[in-house]
Amino acid sequence: MMAGLAALLGAALPVPVAAACKLALVLALDISSSVNDQEYRLQFDGLAHALERPEVIEAILSPPGAHVAAIAYEWSGYSQQDVVAGWTRLDSPEAVRAFASRLRSHQRVYSDFPTAIGKAVEYGAKLFEKAPICDRRVIDISGDGENNDGVGPEYFRARGVLDGITINGLVILGAYPHPGIYYREHVMQGPGAFVAIARDFEDYRRVMIDKLLREINAEFVIGRNEAPGGVGGDWETEDDAKRDGGGSALTAAAPRAPDRRAR
């Protein structure tokens, strides 16, 4: 009888609820031939530094019980995409710092391939197939030039490969034509999508901090805005592209001529 009572009492105890994953975040870093070794290091160390910032860790773990799942990969040519840090549950400061440490310790494997942005976002989209269930799915892609190898993102968008995914860009200036225009018209997509502008690779770290905060907190701002805190350059949103008639990122557009100066 006592055993039966204990069983009943045990059945009445509340079942622990799994912490909610509010965001599945795919971090894509450009390592095409236009990125030299110093810029490569600035990019990886900059992302690691941004993730370790107290305000970013606080955003990842807010509200209490919530967390973010993240994965990072590097990309360049048509067939060059490699995971650097696999899907990780960022549910504590220690987990975030361990993920950042893996980025910081990663060493470059190759450096002589062009810029295949279309294949990069397709690869990122496929990574969600093994992601945990989260409220939102976002690809955060960094780059310093236009697509010049294979089809662009619009090819995969038209085929539904990118459905349900928000794609935000972080453009590093320096190439011509202005890569931000390409990212605005061809790459960004989804609710609240935006493109952040870094003046150069040394500016990348500061812009990435605010970019992560915006993505994690889902701060969907309508209209053109300066980067929070005056960091970096302009922030272009999906609404800007529609309002200005520059071509929505959700609309397939004709591919541009390759930019051989941003390889």
C-alpha positions as CSV (number, residue, x, y, z in Angstrom):
1,M,0.0,0.0,0.0
2,M,2.8,2.4,0.9
3,A,4.4,1.6,-2.5
4,G,1.2,2.5,-4.2
5,L,0.9,5.8,-2.3
6,A,4.5,6.7,-3.2
7,A,3.7,5.9,-6.9
8,L,0.7,8.2,-6.8
9,L,2.7,11.0,-5.1
10,G,5.4,10.6,-7.7
11,A,2.9,10.8,-10.5
12,A,1.6,14.1,-9.1
13,L,5.0,15.8,-9.2
14,P,5.4,18.4,-11.9
15,V,7.4,17.3,-14.9
16,P,10.4,19.5,-15.7
17,V,9.8,21.6,-18.8
18,A,12.7,21.8,-21.2
19,A,14.2,25.2,-21.6
20,A,13.0,27.0,-24.7
21,C,15.3,27.6,-27.6
22,K,14.4,31.0,-28.9
23,L,16.8,31.1,-31.8
24,A,18.7,28.7,-34.1
25,L,21.6,30.8,-35.3
26,V,23.8,29.9,-38.2
27,L,27.0,32.0,-38.4
28,A,28.7,32.0,-41.8
29,L,32.2,33.6,-42.2
30,D,33.7,34.5,-45.6
31,I,37.2,33.1,-46.2
32,S,37.4,33.7,-50.0
33,S,40.7,34.8,-51.6
34,S,39.9,38.5,-51.0
35,V,40.3,37.9,-47.3
36,N,43.9,37.8,-46.3
37,D,45.3,36.0,-43.2
38,Q,45.1,39.0,-41.0
39,E,41.5,39.8,-42.0
40,Y,40.7,36.1,-41.5
41,R,42.0,36.3,-37.9
42,L,40.2,39.6,-37.3
43,Q,36.9,38.0,-38.4
44,F,37.1,34.9,-36.3
45,D,38.5,36.6,-33.2
46,G,36.0,39.4,-33.7
47,L,33.0,37.0,-33.6
48,A,34.5,35.2,-30.6
49,H,35.0,38.5,-28.8
50,A,31.4,39.6,-29.6
51,L,29.9,36.3,-28.3
52,E,31.9,36.7,-25.0
53,R,30.6,40.2,-24.3
54,P,28.5,40.3,-21.1
55,E,25.6,42.0,-22.9
56,V,25.5,39.4,-25.6
57,I,25.6,36.5,-23.1
58,E,22.8,38.2,-21.2
59,A,20.8,38.5,-24.4
60,I,21.4,34.8,-25.2
61,L,20.1,33.7,-21.8
62,S,17.1,36.1,-21.5
63,P,14.5,35.6,-20.4
64,P,15.4,33.1,-17.7
65,G,15.1,29.6,-19.0
66,A,15.7,30.6,-22.7
67,H,18.7,29.9,-24.8
68,V,20.1,30.0,-28.3
69,A,21.4,27.1,-30.5
70,A,24.3,28.1,-32.7
71,I,26.6,26.6,-35.4
72,A,29.4,28.3,-37.3
73,Y,30.9,27.5,-40.7
74,E,33.4,29.1,-43.1
75,W,32.7,29.5,-46.8
76,S,34.3,30.7,-50.0
77,G,34.1,28.8,-53.4
78,Y,31.3,26.7,-54.9
79,S,32.3,23.6,-53.0
80,Q,34.1,25.1,-50.1
81,Q,31.9,25.2,-47.0
82,D,33.1,23.7,-43.7
83,V,31.6,23.6,-40.2
84,V,34.0,25.1,-37.6
85,A,31.8,24.6,-34.5
86,G,28.8,22.3,-34.7
87,W,25.4,22.8,-33.2
88,T,25.8,23.9,-29.6
89,R,23.2,24.7,-27.0
90,L,24.3,28.1,-25.6
91,D,22.4,27.8,-22.3
92,S,25.1,29.1,-19.9
93,P,27.9,31.6,-19.9
94,E,30.4,28.7,-19.9
95,A,28.7,27.2,-23.0
96,V,28.9,30.5,-24.8
97,R,32.6,31.0,-23.9
98,A,33.5,27.4,-24.9
99,F,31.8,28.0,-28.3
100,A,33.7,31.2,-28.8
101,S,37.0,29.5,-27.8
102,R,36.5,27.0,-30.7
103,L,36.1,29.8,-33.1
104,R,39.2,31.6,-31.8
105,S,41.4,28.4,-32.0
106,H,40.3,27.5,-35.5
107,Q,43.0,27.6,-38.2
108,R,42.5,28.5,-41.9
109,V,42.6,25.5,-44.3
110,Y,42.5,27.2,-47.7
111,S,42.6,30.7,-49.0
112,D,42.5,30.6,-52.9
113,F,38.8,30.3,-53.8
114,P,36.3,32.8,-55.1
115,T,33.0,34.1,-53.5
116,A,30.0,31.7,-53.9
117,I,27.4,33.4,-51.8
118,G,24.5,31.4,-53.3
119,K,26.1,28.1,-52.3
120,A,27.0,29.5,-48.9
121,V,23.4,30.3,-48.0
122,E,22.2,27.0,-49.4
123,Y,24.7,25.2,-47.2
124,G,23.6,27.2,-44.2
125,A,19.9,26.4,-44.9
126,K,20.7,22.7,-45.0
127,L,22.3,22.9,-41.5
128,F,18.9,23.6,-40.1
129,E,17.9,20.0,-40.9
130,K,19.9,18.9,-37.9
131,A,19.1,21.9,-35.7
132,P,17.1,21.7,-32.5
133,I,13.6,23.0,-32.6
134,C,13.7,26.8,-32.0
135,D,11.3,29.7,-32.3
136,R,13.3,31.4,-35.1
137,R,15.9,30.4,-37.7
138,V,18.5,32.9,-38.8
139,I,21.5,32.8,-41.0
140,D,24.1,35.5,-40.1
141,I,26.5,35.8,-43.1
142,S,29.5,38.0,-43.3
143,G,31.3,38.9,-46.6
144,D,33.3,41.5,-48.4
145,G,32.1,41.2,-52.0
146,E,29.5,40.1,-54.5
147,N,28.8,36.6,-55.7
148,N,31.3,35.6,-58.4
149,D,31.1,31.8,-58.5
150,G,28.0,29.9,-59.5
151,V,24.4,30.9,-58.9
152,G,23.3,33.5,-56.4
153,P,21.0,33.2,-53.4
154,E,17.9,34.0,-55.6
155,Y,18.3,30.6,-57.4
156,F,17.8,28.7,-54.1
157,R,15.2,31.2,-52.9
158,A,13.1,30.6,-56.0
159,R,13.2,26.8,-55.3
160,G,12.0,27.1,-51.7
161,V,15.4,26.1,-50.1
162,L,15.5,29.3,-48.0
163,D,11.8,29.2,-46.9
164,G,11.2,30.1,-43.3
165,I,14.7,31.4,-42.8
166,T,15.7,35.0,-42.0
167,I,19.1,36.0,-43.6
168,N,21.0,38.9,-42.3
169,G,24.3,40.2,-43.7
170,L,27.4,41.9,-42.3
171,V,29.2,43.6,-45.1
172,I,32.9,44.6,-44.8
173,L,33.6,47.5,-47.1
174,G,36.6,47.8,-49.4
175,A,35.6,46.1,-52.7
176,Y,34.0,47.7,-55.7
177,P,31.2,47.7,-56.5
178,H,29.8,48.4,-53.0
179,P,29.0,44.9,-51.6
180,G,26.2,46.3,-49.4
181,I,24.1,46.9,-52.4
182,Y,24.4,43.2,-53.5
183,Y,23.6,42.0,-50.0
184,R,20.6,44.3,-49.8
185,E,19.2,43.2,-53.2
186,H,20.1,39.5,-53.3
187,V,21.0,38.2,-49.8
188,M,18.9,39.5,-47.0
189,Q,15.4,38.0,-46.6
190,G,12.7,37.4,-44.0
191,P,11.0,39.3,-41.2
192,G,13.2,42.1,-39.9
193,A,16.1,41.1,-42.1
194,F,18.9,43.7,-42.3
195,V,22.4,44.3,-43.6
196,A,25.0,45.8,-41.2
197,I,28.0,47.7,-42.6
198,A,31.5,47.5,-41.2
199,R,34.0,50.1,-42.6
200,D,36.8,47.4,-42.7
201,F,37.8,44.2,-41.0
202,E,39.0,46.1,-38.0
203,D,35.6,47.5,-37.6
204,Y,34.0,44.0,-37.8
205,R,34.3,43.3,-34.1
206,R,32.3,46.3,-33.0
207,V,29.6,45.9,-35.6
208,M,29.2,42.2,-34.8
209,I,28.4,42.9,-31.2
210,D,25.4,45.1,-32.1
211,K,24.4,42.7,-34.9
212,L,24.2,39.8,-32.5
213,L,22.2,41.8,-30.0
214,R,19.8,42.8,-32.7
215,E,19.4,39.2,-34.0
216,I,19.1,37.6,-30.5
217,N,16.6,40.2,-29.3
218,A,14.7,40.2,-32.5
219,E,14.7,44.0,-32.7
220,F,12.8,44.3,-35.9
221,V,13.2,48.0,-36.8
222,I,11.3,49.5,-39.7
223,G,13.2,52.1,-41.8
224,R,16.8,53.0,-42.1
225,N,18.7,53.2,-38.9
226,E,22.2,54.0,-37.7
227,A,23.9,51.1,-36.0
228,P,23.1,51.0,-32.2
229,G,25.5,53.0,-30.2
230,G,27.0,54.7,-33.3
231,V,28.9,51.6,-34.2
232,G,29.8,50.8,-37.7
233,G,27.8,52.2,-40.6
234,D,24.2,52.1,-41.9
235,W,21.8,49.3,-41.2
236,E,19.6,48.5,-44.2
237,T,16.4,46.6,-43.6
238,E,14.1,44.5,-45.7
239,D,11.6,47.4,-45.5
240,D,14.2,49.8,-46.9
241,A,14.6,47.7,-50.0
242,K,10.9,47.6,-50.6
243,R,10.3,51.2,-49.9
244,D,13.2,52.5,-52.0
245,G,12.4,50.4,-55.0
246,G,15.8,48.8,-54.9
247,G,14.5,45.3,-55.3
248,S,13.2,43.2,-52.5
249,A,15.5,40.5,-51.2
250,L,12.5,38.2,-51.5
251,T,12.2,38.7,-55.2
252,A,14.4,36.8,-57.6
253,A,16.7,39.2,-59.5
254,A,18.9,38.8,-62.6
255,P,22.5,37.8,-61.6
256,R,25.0,40.6,-61.7
257,A,28.3,40.5,-63.6
258,P,31.0,38.9,-61.5
259,D,33.2,41.3,-59.5
260,R,36.7,40.0,-60.2
261,R,38.2,42.6,-57.8
262,A,36.5,41.0,-54.8
263,R,37.6,37.4,-55.0
